[in-house]
Amino acid sequence: MDCQKGLDGVVVDQTKISSTANAHLTYVGYPIEEIASATFEEVVFLLWYKQLPDQQKLKKFRQQLVNKMILPAETIRLLLYIAKEPQHPMSILRTTTSLLGTTNDVEHDEPPKILSKMLTAIAAIIRIRDNEPLIDVDPQLSVVENFLYMITGKRPSSELTRMFSTVMILHADHEFNASTFTARVVASTLSDYYSCLTAAVCALKGPLHGGANERVFEMLQKIKNQQLDPVEYIKDQLAQKRKIMGFGHRIYKSGDPRAFILKKIAQKLAVETNNQAYYQIQQQLADYMLKKYKLHPNVDYYTALIYHCIGLKKETYTMIFAACRTVGWLAHIMEQRQENILIRPSSEYVGPQNRHYKI
Ligand SMILES: CC(C)(COP(=O)(O)OP(=O)(O)OC[C@H]1O[C@@H](n2cnc3c(N)ncnc32)[C@H](O)[C@@H]1OP(=O)(O)O)[C@@H](O)C(=O)NCCC(=O)NCCS
């Protein structure tokens, strides 16, 4: 069999969770353009159980998730130590995800509790690093409202909750992306949920995957603060053979459907928070990249500005991606477990042959 570098175009398994066939993103058959308007809890339920819940089931599921947005005291104690370390927040999250899997009660942890703990831990890391007190879950609020509340300390408006729900839904799953595939590889060895998630966090951390959103904002900040010409900046980066973060995609060669939706949210929030200068730079960059290289913005391009408008520090952006993608990781771990086969590909050996070790 021919070697397929990067597994590009290789179909390694079947899935009923999401699809990017023909560059159309669907969740369990629903187009992303429609399901982006659902509630976050509905989408979690859909991705995990393959059907939308009725009102009664939705209410119960929401309460189940919200009630579990609590961390064990021992996790909080340890978090207070590690979260303040100078390392990147994604390194802290990597350790935290592993930590969540080491408390006494975890053996029976199931996806609803695991997702709720991850969201709460991510909010806690942000608060601790900002020297802010931790916020307790409010049982009257939804999962997204609580997540925003536990990060910012403010109960979000219904408009912000709606926009952020869409952001979270758009990041929830994306078939066999690098971190999800990583989670499935670990799941295929019959390892536990937290081990799979820790591995997935490690994969998401890299700049060619989830780490791109932070670098997008770094670029925007540099252009704005140093009053650089956006197009000249890009030309200079490309001349140095550097990739422009937030552009290009392995699957979407004619545009990422998530970016189209996110662009509108970024534009709206930029106006509301007086960040139009960043949005204008983004437009100039996007126009040039499309015209000159036929490269479109991907999911990380506009989220960078959205997170800035919400008041998040750029180092935390990839953690927010991780919070959303935990939904998909858990869906795929469950699916892998249901129809498990050990994932173990082969390689083509191209090193030296026929050597001998003289005794
Ligand atoms: C996402 C990504 C890894 C997809 O990679 P891929 O499918 O393997 O595509 P390639 O990296 O082979 O790119 C194909 C061509 O487009 C170019 N290209 C792709 N993305 C580019 C970018 N962001 N900036 C500049 N050039 C880019 C490559 O240099 C390559 O050119 P070549 O054929 O002359 O060598 C790639 O587009 C990238 O690195 N983007 C920046 C990081 C990013 O935003 N990641 C988030 C993804 S959601």
The ligand as a Gaussian input file, in Angstrom:
#p B3LYP/6-31G(d) Opt

LIG

0 1
 C       -4.564000      24.089000       8.443000
 C       -3.405000      23.639000       7.569000
 C       -2.402000      22.881000       8.455000
 C       -3.919000      22.737000       6.471000
 O       -2.843000      22.121000       5.948000
 P       -2.833000      21.157000       4.670000
 O       -4.141000      20.697000       4.254000
 O       -1.820000      20.141000       4.988000
 O       -2.390000      22.135000       3.544000
 P       -0.919000      22.564000       3.274000
 O       -0.262000      23.014000       4.534000
 O       -0.243000      21.460000       2.504000
 O       -1.148000      23.796000       2.307000
 C       -1.306000      23.710000       0.916000
 C       -0.587000      24.914000       0.305000
 O       -1.179000      26.120000       0.789000
 C       -0.245000      26.851000       1.557000
 N       -0.894000      27.286000       2.777000
 C       -1.866000      26.638000       3.453000
 N       -2.216000      27.334000       4.532000
 C       -1.467000      28.440000       4.519000
 C       -1.388000      29.534000       5.384000
 N       -2.148000      29.617000       6.451000
 N       -0.510000      30.489000       5.085000
 C        0.264000      30.416000       4.002000
 N        0.240000      29.403000       3.144000
 C       -0.617000      28.420000       3.403000
 C        0.876000      25.886000       1.907000
 O        2.093000      26.521000       2.111000
 C        0.872000      24.990000       0.694000
 O        1.545000      25.623000      -0.335000
 P        2.506000      24.806000      -1.325000
 O        1.603000      23.820000      -2.002000
 O        3.082000      25.848000      -2.204000
 O        3.515000      24.141000      -0.439000
 C       -2.699000      24.853000       6.925000
 O       -3.602000      25.527000       6.100000
 C       -2.110000      25.779000       7.966000
 O       -1.004000      25.534000       8.460000
 N       -2.849000      26.882000       8.350000
 C       -2.381000      27.785000       9.352000
 C       -2.667000      27.241000      10.735000
 C       -4.123000      27.313000      11.091000
 O       -4.787000      28.292000      10.892000
 N       -4.616000      26.220000      11.685000
 C       -5.982000      26.094000      12.116000
 C       -6.692000      25.066000      11.301000
 S       -8.413000      25.034000      11.662000

